């Protein structure tokens, strides 16, 4: 929390850096009493028309009373946000609570020279989010009819507006709870803004290299040389106060001396000089920075402070940052031809986009792509990833016509919830391959606010599978898959034809395919590669055409030993030609080649640069594994993704009010467990009933409770370690009358004596079934995470859980319930009747909705859920609530800090 002297207290996350419509950045924060002079300056700079639109009259200056009212707010009944660029206020938005405590009036004022950049819509999003936290549900506004821009801000926000015209003023009213439409509008705006910001970095109109040097081998010298030799189509400038001429061009002492605008600055100066350079770039109107300088996160806490200061400083001027410690950026589009990187030459043009964290790993990623002949559309090394992230670059790639597939090497995922949303959308149109390092966990990159994850690591893997991501473990595996998706059509199924001129080799490849989920339809080993060059080539071509024409064959793996008649290039030429004709993927693995100068792993283009190409491997195992990964992606892409439908009977608004009432007694970050009655009442609002139970002290109380609940009943200890253990005396079933109940109570207390005393409860007996378990948590990074498994040893000993990250479609829910290995027991295992899986899916859907829509619910656990042939009953529910942590992907746009 932040305490403003002379004002109120507000959550720290109310401050945020934001990306504007044109890709620039700005800072949003609550107004403070110290903003009085800045607000007066902002007001004085406005046109008469803008002042009239805001105040319905012209006033050249704000009075002292008005300044105090506008800058001194309590952050509850009165909230005001300012957006600043370069420290100057460029926009103000505020709300004031009305007599009805659930309503507030809003007003906005945007600088004349900043209109059209989306500032009003960002202010509205953040005001609405703050208002919801303060119990406000509706906004009203009075707008002059001629103020079309402000009316458009409200109309385009995705809320359901009610308008009326009275006494020359348009009154607007709308509910501010997020709707599917308002969230879609926000995501669309976020997408356009972030894609634009990356596009401006990768396709700048002009570049200045700050720190360019004459000394060969220095970073500044190489960056300038590579930009020039790469044929960059825009203007290039060298900035070095100690050199008059560099690389045959005039050098400038400062960036302010460069004639004409500079869109991108590449910084290669010692870290102690970077702040001065950033200030000069900001003053000169530079739009973005690539910082190659080291000495940040690699220099301990001091370096982290420098890194945070760098980002804060750059964003204050509206600039985005790639790096620090970035290897650079590449764009092979001939209209740009940009190689602002440490790579010696512009790579071959192609459809693969690459992103990497860490300069060292970036070198490996780039080198692996170059070695394999993979054509790139663009490459971005984020270094320490202080600002520009993989999420930003995915936004750009989604719309980039030059990019057909993308590969990301990630050492951390700063916003997994947003990553899931973006990757799922991008994967629908372009394959997304992600390699995460061994140390990658659910953590933030160096220099970002640290939060500890609660979710198991398997939740991250599950999230990637949901999103259609092709997840791999190493850079080499990333390139193995990239070779296929960048040069071959997607397979329409898992059936293979294995080709080999060695029967033994073909059998080994076939045996290797099955564990990867591939189906070997046929093994072809009767191709004679020693029949003479022409005859061997024609024989291979005829056989391939015949088998590829068969609808039961979806792909070919050719594991070949080159012969005297047909070299590797000749075989690859026939394979590539036939693959292109059939529009089916073909991959090749060559063995028996001892010449170390021959590059076996890579994309060969035997017919020339523009002809068909073929992914080749030195290992048949690598070829099969890569193809299997692509088959799984194609299956995900081809299947029905399902629909997102809210189950009937979910009272979202009532639940929100219920949770707010409960949270009013929760202090700070404290978590509180609800008692059974309160938990059941809360869950019932989403159509989730819990079989009632009653704790008792005396036998008479137990009998009375059983009469109320209905016979037969069950006795259970409340001890969490024993309450599910029939074998240890913690449960007694099918008690039919009062006498039997009294006897069982005595016997149960005697059986539990060795374990210490604990309370006993009575519960109505339900039909037998399979015991299952649901859990949902609010993770600081992933947000809501739901888990499902079969109760008992499956989850307790074998950790056989399925994890998912909401929201879940109907298809996701179908897979969720079937994902645990023990889920076979739900479908008539060993002659037992199948359970009502549809009831489990419905229960899962309700829990997913509840947890996704209410972050104030910190944990929910149903243990056990008894799934029978008709229905599923919750026998015990545990619910914890706490003040909702700010989710990483909420209903307001904000850059990570």
Secondary structure, 3 states (H helix, E strand, C coil): CEECCCCCEECHHHCEEEECCCCCEEEEEECCHHHHHHHHHHHHHCCHHHHHHHHCCCCCCCCHHHHHHHHCCCCCCEEEEEEEECCEEEEEEEEEECCCCCEEEEEEEECHHHCCCCHHHHHHHHHHHHHHHCCCCEEEEEEECCCHHHHHHHHCCCCCEEEEEECCEEEEEEECCCCHHHHHHHHHHHHHHHHHHHHHHHCCCEEEEECCCCCCCCHHHHHHHHHHHCCCCCEEEEECCCCCEECCEEEECCHHHCCCCCCEEEECCCHHHHHHHHHHHHHCCCCEEEECCCCCHHHHHHHHHHHHHHHHHHHHCCCEEEECCCCEEEECCCCCCEEEECCCCCCCEEEEEEEEECHHHHHHHHHHHHHCCCCEEEEEEEECCCCCCHHHHHHHHHHCCCCCEEEEEECCCCCHHHHHHHHHHHHCCCEEEEEECCCCCCCCCCCCCCCCCCCCHHHHHHHHHHCCCEEECCHHHHHHHHHHHCCCCCCCCCEEEEECCCHHHHHHHHHHHHCCCCEEEEEECCCCCCCCHHHHHHHHHHHHHHHHCCCCCCEEEEEECCCCCCCHHHHHHHHHHHHHHHCCEEEEEECCCCCCCCCCCEEECCCCCCCCCEEEECCHHHHHHHHHHHHHHHHHHHCCCCCCCCCCCCCHHHHHHHHHHHHCCCCCCCEEECCHHHHHHHHHCCCCCECCEEEECCHHHHHHHHHHHCCCEEEEECCCCCCCCCCCCCEEEEECCHHHHHHHHHHHHHHHHHHCCCCEEEEECCCCCEEEEEEEEEECCCEEEEEEEECCHHHHCCCCCEEECCCCCHHHHHHHHHCCHHHHHHCCHHHCCCCCHHHHHHHHHHHHHHHHHCCCEEEEEEEEEEECCCCEEECCEEEEEECCCCCCCCCCCCECC
